[in-house]
Amino acid sequence: MIPTLETERLILRAPTEADFPALAEFYEDDRSKFVGGPMRPDQTWRMLATELGHWPLRGYGRFAVEEKSSGKFCGMVGPWNPHGWPEAEIGWDLMNGFEGKGYATEAATATLRYAYDTLGWPTAISLVADGNDGSARVAARLGATHERDFVHPMFGPMAVWRHLAPEVS
């Protein structure tokens, strides 16, 4: 079962079919070039199925992010480690019209806490495609540091940003 997390402005929940139109719009747009797009709607449908399938396969996955004030789906954020990734990461994608509001940082902070406190991760990374300056700024705001470079066979050159280790109490 996919849990629900809440932040001040966001609800992080299981992805649903109702999220598909916004995902399809995002992945058809050039903004998606850093995360595998642009792509056709049928490919986006498979991406949504991949997001949901990650949960039973790994026991965790990315959350659909919903804006509390409007109830609108605004992104996918959270723990992610598909085959071919160098290690477990916290990833984020914001849908069109929701960037620049601090939502990626807010949701990623909550899911990083979930990865450390609930999943017991000892560390996490975020992969940022070359040229994705917005995501690099989010990683820096989260306290991550650029650790090294990585070349993904599908996505090309990426920076590995290392998040601070969880606090030891």
Disulfide bonds with the S-S distance in Angstrom:
none
